[in-house]
Amino acid sequence: MRPSALIGIGVALFATTAVAALAAGGGLPNIGKPKPTAQPVYKGYYDHHLDTYLITDSSSKSQAQAMHVNFSAELKAAKGLPDQYFVRGHAARGQLTVFGSEPGESDYNPLWDEVWVTWKQGVNPVLLGQDDQIKALAKKGELTMKDAHIVLNAPILKVGKGG
């Protein structure tokens, strides 16, 4: 038998073994076939680059209704979550939400504590793109941060490039 035929048999045997191992408990059982659907996605900043995320649930009933997502009162019980910052009122042009973490970071979690950021009167807003930037400006008295007591389930789907 030619060496190329032996390699082909080996590849086929490996593939068959891998499929059998997956079926024997290595994968997710009975989840069915995926069906692509249109879901609204959003952009937000982390360390001055844009990440893409999806909002699925909120612990605030009124917010869930307004955003057409699921309401989950149980989310409020989650503790130790990273912050997601939302600028309210006057903001710099192009301002989006700012994440306190992202996939790949040790503290990433798709659940977020919602923090409302407001610029103080007389302060010229700048584009906020990093949680440390927000905290530093709050310490200088240029903006305020308020815990909204809302937890969002908003997984980041795609991490942007640094910049």
C-alpha positions as CSV (number, residue, x, y, z in Angstrom):
1,M,0.0,0.0,0.0
2,R,1.3,3.5,-0.9
3,P,2.2,5.8,2.0
4,S,-0.4,8.4,0.8
5,A,-3.2,5.7,1.1
6,L,-2.0,4.9,4.7
7,I,-2.2,8.6,5.6
8,G,-5.7,8.8,4.1
9,I,-6.8,5.8,6.2
10,G,-5.2,7.3,9.3
11,V,-7.0,10.6,8.8
12,A,-10.4,8.8,8.2
13,L,-9.8,6.7,11.4
14,F,-8.9,9.8,13.4
15,A,-12.0,11.7,12.2
16,T,-14.2,8.7,13.0
17,T,-12.7,8.5,16.5
18,A,-13.1,12.2,17.1
19,V,-16.8,12.1,16.1
20,A,-17.4,9.1,18.3
21,A,-15.7,10.8,21.3
22,L,-17.8,13.9,20.8
23,A,-20.9,11.9,20.7
24,A,-19.8,10.0,23.9
25,G,-19.9,13.1,26.0
26,G,-17.3,15.6,24.7
27,G,-19.8,18.0,23.3
28,L,-23.2,19.5,24.1
29,P,-25.9,16.9,23.9
30,N,-29.3,17.5,22.2
31,I,-28.9,21.2,21.4
32,G,-30.2,20.9,17.9
33,K,-29.0,22.6,14.8
34,P,-28.3,26.3,15.0
35,K,-30.5,28.7,13.1
36,P,-29.1,32.1,12.2
37,T,-31.4,34.9,13.3
38,A,-31.3,38.7,13.3
39,Q,-30.5,40.0,16.7
40,P,-29.8,43.7,17.5
41,V,-26.2,44.2,18.5
42,Y,-24.5,47.2,19.9
43,K,-21.0,48.7,20.2
44,G,-19.3,49.8,23.3
45,Y,-15.8,50.8,24.4
46,Y,-13.2,48.9,26.4
47,D,-9.7,50.4,26.7
48,H,-10.6,52.8,23.8
49,H,-11.4,50.1,21.2
50,L,-14.9,49.0,20.2
51,D,-16.4,45.7,21.2
52,T,-19.7,44.3,19.9
53,Y,-22.3,43.1,22.4
54,L,-25.9,41.8,22.7
55,I,-28.4,42.6,25.4
56,T,-30.6,39.7,26.4
57,D,-31.9,40.4,29.9
58,S,-32.3,43.2,32.5
59,S,-33.1,43.1,36.2
60,S,-35.2,46.3,35.7
61,K,-38.7,45.5,34.4
62,S,-39.2,49.0,32.9
63,Q,-35.8,48.8,31.2
64,A,-36.5,45.3,29.9
65,Q,-39.8,46.5,28.4
66,A,-38.2,49.6,26.8
67,M,-35.4,47.6,25.3
68,H,-37.6,44.6,24.3
69,V,-35.4,42.1,26.2
70,N,-36.2,39.6,28.9
71,F,-37.0,40.8,32.5
72,S,-35.2,38.7,35.1
73,A,-35.6,39.8,38.7
74,E,-33.1,37.1,39.8
75,L,-30.3,39.0,38.1
76,K,-30.3,41.5,41.0
77,A,-28.9,38.7,43.2
78,A,-25.7,38.5,41.2
79,K,-22.7,40.1,43.1
80,G,-19.1,41.0,42.3
81,L,-19.9,41.9,38.6
82,P,-17.8,44.2,36.4
83,D,-19.3,47.6,35.7
84,Q,-20.8,48.8,32.5
85,Y,-20.9,52.6,32.3
86,F,-23.7,54.5,30.6
87,V,-23.4,58.3,30.1
88,R,-26.7,60.1,30.7
89,G,-27.5,63.6,29.6
90,H,-24.9,65.8,27.9
91,A,-22.1,63.7,26.3
92,A,-19.3,63.9,23.8
93,R,-20.1,63.2,20.2
94,G,-19.9,59.4,19.5
95,Q,-20.2,58.4,23.1
96,L,-21.2,54.8,23.7
97,T,-21.3,52.5,26.7
98,V,-18.0,51.7,28.4
99,F,-17.2,48.2,29.7
100,G,-15.1,47.5,32.8
101,S,-13.9,44.2,31.4
102,E,-14.0,42.1,28.2
103,P,-13.6,38.4,27.2
104,G,-10.0,37.3,28.0
105,E,-9.8,39.4,31.2
106,S,-9.9,37.5,34.5
107,D,-12.9,39.4,35.7
108,Y,-15.0,39.2,32.5
109,N,-18.6,38.2,33.1
110,P,-21.5,38.7,30.6
111,L,-23.5,40.1,33.6
112,W,-22.9,43.8,34.3
113,D,-23.6,46.2,37.1
114,E,-25.1,49.2,35.4
115,V,-23.4,52.5,36.4
116,W,-24.8,55.8,35.3
117,V,-22.3,58.5,34.5
118,T,-23.3,62.2,34.4
119,W,-21.0,65.2,33.5
120,K,-21.1,68.0,36.0
121,Q,-22.5,71.4,34.9
122,G,-20.0,73.6,33.2
123,V,-17.6,70.7,32.3
124,N,-17.0,70.1,28.6
125,P,-17.6,66.4,28.0
126,V,-14.8,64.3,26.4
127,L,-15.2,61.0,24.7
128,L,-15.0,58.3,27.4
129,G,-13.5,55.0,26.3
130,Q,-12.0,53.4,29.4
131,D,-13.3,52.7,32.9
132,D,-10.0,54.0,34.5
133,Q,-10.6,57.3,32.6
134,I,-14.1,57.6,34.0
135,K,-12.9,56.9,37.6
136,A,-10.1,59.4,37.3
137,L,-12.5,62.1,36.0
138,A,-14.9,61.3,38.8
139,K,-12.1,61.7,41.3
140,K,-11.3,65.1,39.8
141,G,-14.9,66.1,40.3
142,E,-15.7,66.5,36.6
143,L,-18.4,63.8,36.5
144,T,-20.5,61.6,38.8
145,M,-21.0,57.8,38.9
146,K,-24.2,56.3,40.3
147,D,-24.9,52.7,40.8
148,A,-28.2,52.1,39.0
149,H,-28.9,48.9,40.9
150,I,-29.6,47.2,37.6
151,V,-27.9,44.1,36.3
152,L,-27.7,43.5,32.5
153,N,-27.0,40.3,30.8
154,A,-25.1,41.7,27.8
155,P,-22.4,39.3,26.5
156,I,-19.7,40.7,24.4
157,L,-19.7,38.8,21.1
158,K,-16.7,40.3,19.4
159,V,-13.6,42.0,20.9
160,G,-12.4,44.9,18.8
161,K,-8.8,45.7,18.0
162,G,-6.7,48.0,20.3
163,G,-6.3,51.5,19.3
